[in-house]
């Protein structure tokens, strides 16, 4: 594994651990850790123009929904503006130590899901922007999200700082621990929800621990049967998705050119995506048949990309799968890095997820499909609901935020340790407070920029430059 930027080309199997640690320490001379705190907006920077450019390749009728969701708070705006921060990160000092980035590592993109062994684990759960790049970009995205969320929740600056320091220290300590482990030990490492709950309970009150238990319980109950009850109905003896436009639109009701507008296209994409699966997954999936298909709006930043859900039935209706077929566009970070080696952007997402996530979805794969205008679009496929759960950021108090930041920091460290040069990174980070303090300094600086961008965003809505739909 080599990379045209970074330290990979210097490392061979014969390079000793101490030599790799020394490489990391040596990088501090060229890129001091404190230099990563620097941030200043680029000249003539226009965050609204960046969002408008993104919207051009999305479903026009859904963009106002995205804009409405982003308008609810500075944190919601931050969640939807990864492209804006990508442009900012591309213009500031970067570390030459590259990893497989999540690419959008904010607080809401971590969560709980079931492993193929049916154990609940905690990990990163969004990879739409994944690409190889400087490790610090994920850290900066996560650190700034902590401060911005804390500001939305009314935390004091000290409470915000403590949470960022906790996350950064957990990341640093995690990398240092992984630098002492065998390759396979790092590869197999994961954070079970049972272990997560134990860690959190040691730091919080009984009432706060009850919130954690509630999250786990909701994740366990958020399965395909719940999704089937919520999203489908029986009509004339046939199970089908409910019509709830614009959030859930049946395939025959979609207006305009669309890659999956007819039943034949649906069958083609679900059937041919099998080629991206291993033989055992292909055999398993071949025992199911597609019975219905719909377009579904999801998330904040993803709104406007083409996203569909497919209902598959196996033996009978008590044997369902709901697959999500989601459009993958080029990573918002790619303009500032080497291009992805994968031309199919769905494959980029899938390969990135497989690289860094401890237990990827059993049915994770990719495909392409042309729409009525002849435009070829890339997609990735996964299960929609499989005991998945995410932390409700609005319900966090300062103590829970601190605990949550710690586990997010560890999960990011594990991801980077799997996909990067963990010994070099450990040497660069060191064991002291320099790196955590640097991330805190950057986080507060970027939170101020986000606050300014959010106001410009609201002004653009007020002036009519952006059309929004609220409450959807």
Backbone torsions as a table, in degrees:
resi	resn	phi	psi	omega
1	UNK	NA	117.8	178.0
2	UNK	-128.7	168.6	177.9
3	UNK	-149.4	142.5	-174.8
4	UNK	-70.9	-24.3	171.8
5	UNK	-116.5	138.8	178.7
6	UNK	111.5	-165.0	-169.9
7	UNK	-103.4	-3.2	-171.8
8	UNK	-57.6	-39.5	-176.1
9	UNK	-66.8	-16.7	-178.4
10	UNK	-87.0	-6.8	-171.7
11	UNK	-108.4	131.2	172.7
12	UNK	-125.3	167.1	177.2
13	UNK	-57.0	-21.4	-178.1
14	UNK	-84.0	-10.6	-179.9
15	UNK	-69.7	124.9	-176.3
16	UNK	-74.3	162.9	178.3
17	UNK	-61.4	-42.7	-179.0
18	UNK	-64.1	-37.4	176.7
19	UNK	-63.9	-37.7	179.8
20	UNK	-70.4	-42.4	175.2
21	UNK	-59.8	-41.3	179.6
22	UNK	-64.3	-35.6	175.3
23	UNK	-57.8	-44.8	179.7
24	UNK	-62.6	-43.9	179.0
25	UNK	-64.8	-36.0	-179.3
26	UNK	-66.9	-31.7	-179.3
27	UNK	-62.8	-25.8	179.3
28	UNK	-58.8	-28.3	-179.5
29	UNK	-67.8	-40.0	-179.4
30	UNK	-83.4	-37.6	-179.5
31	UNK	-130.6	83.6	179.2
32	UNK	-56.3	143.9	-179.7
33	UNK	-58.9	-35.6	179.5
34	UNK	-65.4	-22.6	-179.2
35	UNK	-68.7	-19.7	-179.0
36	UNK	-73.1	-9.3	178.6
37	UNK	-79.9	-17.7	-172.6
38	UNK	-67.3	136.8	173.3
39	UNK	-152.8	134.0	173.3
40	UNK	-151.0	133.5	-177.3
41	UNK	-63.3	144.0	179.0
42	UNK	-68.1	154.8	177.5
43	UNK	-62.5	140.1	178.5
44	UNK	57.8	30.8	-179.8
45	UNK	-70.0	129.9	-179.3
46	UNK	-132.6	93.6	-178.6
47	UNK	-62.4	-30.4	-179.0
48	UNK	-67.9	-39.6	178.5
49	UNK	-63.3	-36.0	177.9
50	UNK	-63.7	-43.4	179.1
51	UNK	-67.0	-38.2	178.6
52	UNK	-65.2	-38.5	178.2
53	UNK	-64.6	-38.5	176.7
54	UNK	-62.1	-39.0	-175.1
55	UNK	-66.8	-21.7	-175.2
56	UNK	-62.1	-30.5	-178.4
57	UNK	-96.6	6.9	-177.0
58	UNK	-105.8	172.8	179.4
59	UNK	-70.3	114.9	-171.0
60	UNK	-56.3	-40.2	-175.8
61	UNK	-70.2	-15.7	-179.1
62	UNK	-97.3	-17.5	-179.6
63	UNK	-56.7	-40.9	177.7
64	UNK	-60.3	-30.3	176.7
65	UNK	-66.9	-44.5	177.2
66	UNK	-58.4	-48.0	-179.2
67	UNK	-61.6	-37.5	178.9
68	UNK	-66.3	-40.6	178.9
69	UNK	-67.0	-38.2	179.9
70	UNK	-69.5	-21.5	-175.5
71	UNK	-80.1	-7.8	-171.4
72	UNK	-72.3	-24.6	-179.3
73	UNK	-169.0	162.9	174.2
74	UNK	-57.9	-34.9	179.3
75	UNK	-69.8	-40.7	177.4
76	UNK	-63.2	-40.1	175.9
77	UNK	-61.2	-43.6	179.9
78	UNK	-60.9	-42.4	178.9
79	UNK	-58.1	-37.9	-175.6
80	UNK	-90.0	-2.2	-172.8
81	UNK	-116.1	41.1	177.6
82	UNK	-59.9	-32.6	179.4
83	UNK	-65.4	-35.3	178.3
84	UNK	-65.7	-47.4	-179.8
85	UNK	-68.0	-32.3	176.5
86	UNK	-58.8	-43.2	177.3
87	UNK	-63.2	-38.0	179.5
88	UNK	-68.4	-44.2	-179.8
89	UNK	-64.5	-31.9	-179.6
90	UNK	-68.8	-12.2	-175.6
91	UNK	-109.4	2.7	-177.3
92	UNK	-117.0	173.6	-179.9
93	UNK	-57.6	136.1	180.0
94	UNK	-129.1	152.4	174.6
95	UNK	-78.4	145.2	176.2
96	UNK	-82.9	5.8	179.6
97	UNK	-92.1	111.8	-173.7
98	UNK	-101.2	147.2	175.9
99	UNK	-139.3	174.9	169.1
100	UNK	-80.6	108.6	-177.4
101	UNK	-76.3	144.9	162.3
102	UNK	-61.7	-44.9	177.4
103	UNK	93.1	-19.9	179.9
104	UNK	-149.2	57.1	-168.8
105	UNK	-85.8	55.6	175.3
106	UNK	-87.8	172.1	-171.8
107	UNK	-55.6	-33.9	-175.5
108	UNK	-82.9	-2.7	-179.9
109	UNK	-102.4	26.7	168.6
110	UNK	-120.8	153.3	-180.0
111	UNK	-176.6	-169.1	-176.5
112	UNK	-110.1	139.7	172.9
113	UNK	-156.1	166.7	-177.1
114	UNK	-89.8	134.4	174.0
115	UNK	-76.3	165.7	175.5
116	UNK	-57.5	-22.8	177.0
117	UNK	-84.5	5.5	177.4
118	UNK	68.0	29.3	172.6
119	UNK	-104.1	138.8	178.3
120	UNK	-77.6	131.5	179.1
121	UNK	-129.7	160.1	176.7
122	UNK	-110.8	134.0	-176.7
123	UNK	-166.7	177.4	169.6
124	UNK	-64.9	141.6	-177.1
125	UNK	-130.8	16.4	177.6
126	UNK	-140.2	127.8	-175.2
127	UNK	-132.9	20.2	-177.8
128	UNK	-57.6	-30.9	-176.4
129	UNK	-105.4	12.1	-174.6
130	UNK	-60.5	140.4	178.4
131	UNK	-171.7	161.3	176.0
132	UNK	-77.8	133.7	-179.5
133	UNK	-170.2	-177.3	-177.1
134	UNK	-61.0	131.2	-175.9
135	UNK	-55.0	-33.7	-173.5
136	UNK	-68.0	-18.6	-179.8
137	UNK	-64.9	-41.3	175.2
138	UNK	-63.9	-41.5	-178.8
139	UNK	-63.8	-41.5	-179.4
140	UNK	-66.2	-41.0	178.8
141	UNK	-62.7	-43.2	-179.9
142	UNK	-69.7	-45.1	-178.3
143	UNK	-61.0	-45.3	-179.8
144	UNK	-64.3	-36.0	179.9
145	UNK	-63.9	-33.3	178.9
146	UNK	-64.9	-46.5	179.8
147	UNK	-65.6	-44.8	-177.7
148	UNK	-64.3	-43.7	176.9
149	UNK	-63.5	-41.9	178.6
150	UNK	-61.5	-38.6	176.8
151	UNK	-65.0	-42.4	177.0
152	UNK	-59.8	-34.8	-176.5
153	UNK	-87.2	-1.7	177.9
154	UNK	80.8	19.4	177.0
155	UNK	-69.5	153.6	176.1
156	UNK	-73.1	157.1	176.1
157	UNK	-54.3	-36.3	179.3
158	UNK	-65.9	-40.8	178.6
159	UNK	-65.3	-38.8	176.2
160	UNK	-63.0	-46.3	-179.5
161	UNK	-62.1	-42.7	-179.5
162	UNK	-58.8	-40.6	-178.7
163	UNK	-67.9	-40.3	177.4
164	UNK	-64.4	-43.2	178.8
165	UNK	-63.3	-40.0	178.5
166	UNK	-62.0	-44.6	178.2
167	UNK	-61.9	-47.8	-175.8
168	UNK	-67.1	-38.5	177.4
169	UNK	-65.8	-39.8	178.9
170	UNK	-65.2	-40.1	176.5
171	UNK	-63.3	-49.2	179.6
172	UNK	-58.8	-49.3	-178.4
173	UNK	-65.5	-37.1	178.2
174	UNK	-63.1	-45.0	178.7
175	UNK	-63.3	-40.5	179.1
176	UNK	-64.0	-37.3	176.8
177	UNK	-67.6	-43.3	-179.3
178	UNK	-65.8	-26.9	177.7
179	UNK	-70.1	-10.7	178.1
180	UNK	-99.6	-1.6	-172.9
181	UNK	-105.0	160.6	174.1
182	UNK	-70.0	158.0	-179.9
183	UNK	-56.2	-45.7	-177.3
184	UNK	-67.3	-34.7	177.8
185	UNK	-62.4	-40.9	177.5
186	UNK	-65.5	-43.4	-176.4
187	UNK	-63.1	-37.2	-177.4
188	UNK	-87.8	-7.2	-175.6
189	UNK	-65.9	145.1	176.5
190	UNK	-159.5	166.5	178.9
191	UNK	-114.9	104.8	178.0
192	UNK	-70.6	151.2	-179.6
193	UNK	-65.6	-32.4	176.6
194	UNK	-61.6	-42.9	177.9
195	UNK	-68.6	-38.8	177.1
196	UNK	-59.0	-47.3	-178.9
197	UNK	-61.0	-39.2	177.9
198	UNK	-62.6	-44.6	-180.0
199	UNK	-60.4	-44.8	-176.9
200	UNK	-68.5	-41.7	-177.6
201	UNK	-60.2	-30.0	180.0
202	UNK	-68.8	-16.9	-173.2
203	UNK	-111.5	-7.2	-171.3
204	UNK	-127.8	171.5	179.0
205	UNK	-79.0	173.1	178.8
206	UNK	-61.7	-42.3	-179.9
207	UNK	-64.6	-39.3	178.9
208	UNK	-69.5	-36.5	177.6
209	UNK	-63.4	-33.2	178.4
210	UNK	-63.4	-33.8	177.0
211	UNK	-64.9	-39.4	178.1
212	UNK	-64.2	-45.1	178.9
213	UNK	-61.4	-36.9	178.4
214	UNK	-64.3	-39.9	177.7
215	UNK	-61.5	-45.0	-179.9
216	UNK	-62.8	-43.0	-179.6
217	UNK	-62.9	-41.8	179.2
218	UNK	-64.5	-38.5	178.7
219	UNK	-64.1	-41.6	-180.0
220	UNK	-62.8	-34.2	-177.5
221	UNK	-86.6	-11.6	-177.6
222	UNK	-87.8	73.6	-176.6
223	UNK	-116.9	-174.4	-174.8
224	UNK	-65.9	-29.0	-179.9
225	UNK	-70.6	-38.9	175.1
226	UNK	-64.2	-42.9	179.3
227	UNK	-62.6	-39.7	179.6
228	UNK	-63.5	-41.7	178.4
229	UNK	-64.6	-39.1	-174.7
230	UNK	-78.2	-37.8	-169.4
231	UNK	-101.8	-13.5	-175.1
232	UNK	-122.9	167.5	175.5
233	UNK	-147.6	164.9	177.6
234	UNK	-102.7	123.9	179.5
235	UNK	-128.0	120.9	-179.9
236	UNK	53.0	41.0	176.8
237	UNK	77.9	7.4	-178.3
238	UNK	-120.3	134.8	177.4
239	UNK	-79.1	129.7	-179.0
240	UNK	-149.8	162.4	178.5
241	UNK	-71.5	144.5	174.9
242	UNK	-69.0	153.1	173.5
243	UNK	-94.2	118.9	-179.5
244	UNK	-144.2	63.3	-176.1
245	UNK	-67.5	149.0	1.3
246	UNK	-88.9	0.1	-176.4
247	UNK	-70.1	-41.8	-178.8
248	UNK	-133.7	112.6	-175.3
249	UNK	-121.2	123.2	178.9
250	UNK	-63.9	148.2	-170.6
251	UNK	-58.8	-36.1	-178.0
252	UNK	-73.8	-13.0	-179.2
253	UNK	-97.9	-1.5	-179.6
254	UNK	-70.2	132.1	-178.5
255	UNK	-99.6	139.2	175.5
256	UNK	89.7	178.1	-179.9
257	UNK	-63.9	132.1	-178.0
258	UNK	-153.3	135.5	-176.4
259	UNK	-65.7	-20.6	-176.4
260	UNK	-128.2	47.9	-173.4
261	UNK	-84.9	-21.2	-178.2
262	UNK	-123.0	162.7	-173.7
263	UNK	-63.9	-34.8	179.6
264	UNK	-63.4	-41.2	179.5
265	UNK	-64.9	-38.0	178.0
266	UNK	-60.6	-48.6	-179.2
267	UNK	-62.7	-37.6	-179.2
268	UNK	-64.5	-46.8	-174.4
269	UNK	-72.2	-40.3	179.4
270	UNK	-69.1	-37.1	-179.8
271	UNK	-72.5	-46.8	-175.3
272	UNK	-76.5	-17.6	176.3
273	UNK	-65.5	-16.7	176.7
274	UNK	-54.5	-28.9	-176.9
275	UNK	-63.2	-20.7	-179.7
276	UNK	-89.6	-2.1	-178.5
277	UNK	-100.1	159.1	171.7
278	UNK	-71.3	162.0	-173.7
279	UNK	-59.1	-37.5	-178.0
280	UNK	-67.7	-38.0	177.3
281	UNK	-67.7	-39.7	179.0
282	UNK	-61.1	-43.7	178.8
283	UNK	-63.1	-44.1	179.1
284	UNK	-59.6	-47.7	-175.9
285	UNK	-69.4	-28.3	-178.7
286	UNK	-65.4	-14.5	179.9
287	UNK	-86.8	0.8	177.5
288	UNK	-111.5	154.3	176.5
289	UNK	-124.7	145.7	177.9
290	UNK	-78.1	127.7	179.8
291	UNK	-114.5	-18.5	175.7
292	UNK	-163.5	163.8	-173.0
293	UNK	-151.3	145.1	179.4
294	UNK	-155.3	160.5	173.1
295	UNK	-94.1	134.5	-175.5
296	UNK	-131.6	131.1	175.7
297	UNK	-80.4	132.7	180.0
298	UNK	-135.2	154.5	168.5
299	UNK	66.6	-159.6	177.2
300	UNK	-118.2	-65.3	-178.1
301	UNK	-66.3	-24.2	-176.9
302	UNK	-86.8	-10.4	-177.3
303	UNK	-59.1	131.6	-178.7
304	UNK	105.8	-27.4	170.3
305	UNK	-72.5	154.5	-176.2
306	UNK	-78.4	117.6	-176.0
307	UNK	-134.6	131.1	-175.4
308	UNK	-131.0	161.5	172.6
309	UNK	-128.8	141.9	-179.5
310	UNK	-122.0	131.9	175.4
311	UNK	-96.1	121.5	178.8
312	UNK	-117.7	140.6	-179.9
313	UNK	-121.0	136.1	178.8
314	UNK	-96.4	-109.3	-178.5
315	UNK	-61.8	-46.9	178.8
316	UNK	-160.0	-167.6	-175.8
317	UNK	-69.8	-11.8	174.2
318	UNK	-88.5	10.8	-179.2
319	UNK	-132.7	61.2	-174.8
320	UNK	-98.4	160.2	166.0
321	UNK	-134.6	140.4	169.4
322	UNK	-116.6	116.3	178.9
323	UNK	-98.0	142.8	172.9
324	UNK	-103.2	126.9	178.2
325	UNK	-112.4	105.9	-168.7
326	UNK	-118.3	132.5	178.8
327	UNK	-65.1	138.8	176.3
328	UNK	-118.8	118.8	175.1
329	UNK	-102.2	176.5	-179.6
330	UNK	-62.3	143.7	178.8
331	UNK	-58.0	140.2	178.0
332	UNK	-66.4	-13.1	178.7
333	UNK	-90.8	-15.1	-173.2
334	UNK	-61.1	-35.2	179.2
335	UNK	-58.5	-17.4	-175.0
336	UNK	-112.0	8.2	-177.7
337	UNK	-138.1	177.3	171.6
338	UNK	-64.3	145.2	179.1
339	UNK	-60.1	151.8	173.4
340	UNK	-62.1	143.1	176.7
341	UNK	-72.2	-8.5	-177.2
342	UNK	-103.7	118.3	179.0
343	UNK	-68.6	-39.4	175.9
344	UNK	-76.4	117.1	-176.0
345	UNK	-70.3	-25.3	173.0
346	UNK	-63.8	-41.1	177.5
347	UNK	-65.5	-38.7	177.4
348	UNK	-55.2	-45.7	-179.6
349	UNK	-63.4	-47.4	-176.4
350	UNK	-64.9	-46.8	-178.6
351	UNK	-66.1	-36.3	176.2
352	UNK	-64.8	-41.9	179.0
353	UNK	-65.4	-42.8	178.9
354	UNK	-63.6	-31.5	-179.0
355	UNK	-67.7	-41.1	-169.1
356	UNK	-112.3	-18.3	-177.0
357	UNK	-89.3	136.7	-174.4
358	UNK	-64.5	-39.6	-174.8
359	UNK	-138.8	80.3	-178.6
360	UNK	-62.8	157.9	179.4
361	UNK	-56.3	139.8	179.6
362	UNK	-57.3	-36.1	-173.8
363	UNK	-104.9	23.6	-179.3
364	UNK	-70.1	124.5	179.7
365	UNK	-162.2	-172.4	-175.5
366	UNK	-143.6	166.5	-179.6
367	UNK	-165.8	170.5	173.8
368	UNK	-126.9	155.0	175.9
369	UNK	-157.5	140.0	177.0
370	UNK	-92.1	143.4	177.8
371	UNK	-94.4	-174.6	-176.5
372	UNK	-64.8	-18.5	177.8
373	UNK	-93.1	4.8	179.1
374	UNK	81.2	10.7	178.8
375	UNK	-87.0	123.7	178.4
376	UNK	-83.9	128.6	-178.2
377	UNK	-121.5	146.1	-179.2
378	UNK	-98.9	146.3	-179.0
379	UNK	-137.8	154.8	164.8
380	UNK	-122.8	156.7	-172.3
381	UNK	-127.0	140.2	177.0
382	UNK	-158.7	172.7	175.3
383	UNK	-74.6	141.9	179.9
384	UNK	-75.1	-50.5	-179.4
385	UNK	-129.7	118.9	175.3
386	UNK	-146.4	68.5	-176.9
387	UNK	57.0	51.1	-179.9
388	UNK	-100.6	144.4	177.8
389	UNK	-153.4	146.8	177.8
390	UNK	-129.5	153.1	-179.6
391	UNK	-73.0	133.8	175.7
392	UNK	-83.8	102.2	-173.6
393	UNK	-58.2	-35.6	-177.8
394	UNK	-63.6	-18.0	-178.0
395	UNK	-95.8	3.3	-178.0
396	UNK	-84.0	137.2	168.6
397	UNK	-99.8	174.3	-176.0
398	UNK	-56.6	-36.7	-179.0
399	UNK	-69.1	-45.2	178.9
400	UNK	-67.7	-36.2	176.9
401	UNK	-60.9	-42.3	179.1
402	UNK	-61.7	-44.9	-179.9
403	UNK	-66.5	-40.9	179.9
404	UNK	-66.6	-40.4	178.4
405	UNK	-60.1	-37.8	179.5
406	UNK	-62.1	-45.8	-177.3
407	UNK	-72.2	-31.6	175.0
408	UNK	-64.9	-40.9	178.0
409	UNK	-61.5	-41.8	179.2
410	UNK	-66.0	-44.0	-179.2
411	UNK	-61.2	-38.4	178.7
412	UNK	-69.5	-37.6	176.7
413	UNK	-61.9	-42.9	179.1
414	UNK	-63.6	-41.2	178.5
415	UNK	-62.1	-45.5	-179.4
416	UNK	-70.1	-34.1	178.7
417	UNK	-65.4	-35.0	178.7
418	UNK	-69.4	-36.0	-166.4
419	UNK	-109.2	-5.2	-176.7
420	UNK	-126.9	-162.0	-178.6
421	UNK	-101.2	85.6	-167.4
422	UNK	-64.9	-30.4	179.4
423	UNK	-69.8	-42.9	177.4
424	UNK	-62.8	-44.1	-179.1
425	UNK	-65.0	-39.9	177.2
426	UNK	-62.0	-44.0	177.8
427	UNK	-61.7	-37.7	179.5
428	UNK	-69.0	-44.1	-176.9
429	UNK	-67.3	-40.2	-174.9
430	UNK	71.5	-164.1	-176.5
431	UNK	-120.6	-3.7	-176.4
432	UNK	-90.6	-161.8	-173.4
433	UNK	-95.5	1.3	-174.9
434	UNK	-60.6	-49.8	-176.9
435	UNK	-66.6	-48.3	177.3
436	UNK	-56.7	-42.0	179.4
437	UNK	-65.2	-35.5	177.8
438	UNK	-63.8	-44.1	179.1
439	UNK	-64.6	-36.6	177.9
440	UNK	-65.2	-43.2	179.7
441	UNK	-61.4	-44.9	178.2
442	UNK	-63.3	-43.4	-175.4
443	UNK	-59.1	-43.9	179.9
444	UNK	-68.6	-37.8	178.5
445	UNK	-64.9	-42.2	-178.1
446	UNK	-74.3	-30.8	176.7
447	UNK	-61.3	-36.3	176.9
448	UNK	-66.7	-40.7	177.0
449	UNK	-62.9	-42.8	178.8
450	UNK	-62.1	-38.2	178.3
451	UNK	-61.9	-42.3	178.0
452	UNK	-66.7	-42.2	179.1
453	UNK	-63.5	-39.4	-179.9
454	UNK	-63.5	-39.6	177.7
455	UNK	-65.7	-41.1	176.2
456	UNK	-61.6	-35.8	178.9
457	UNK	-64.9	-46.4	178.1
458	UNK	-63.6	-37.0	177.7
459	UNK	-64.8	-38.2	179.1
460	UNK	-66.0	-33.9	176.2
461	UNK	-69.7	-45.5	-178.4
462	UNK	-63.2	-33.6	-178.3
463	UNK	-80.7	-10.4	-177.9
464	UNK	90.7	1.1	178.4
465	UNK	-63.1	-38.9	176.6
466	UNK	-114.4	131.9	175.7
467	UNK	-95.5	129.4	-176.0
468	UNK	-123.3	153.5	169.4
469	UNK	-120.8	119.4	-176.5
470	UNK	-93.9	153.0	170.4
471	UNK	76.8	16.5	-179.0
472	UNK	-113.9	NA	NA
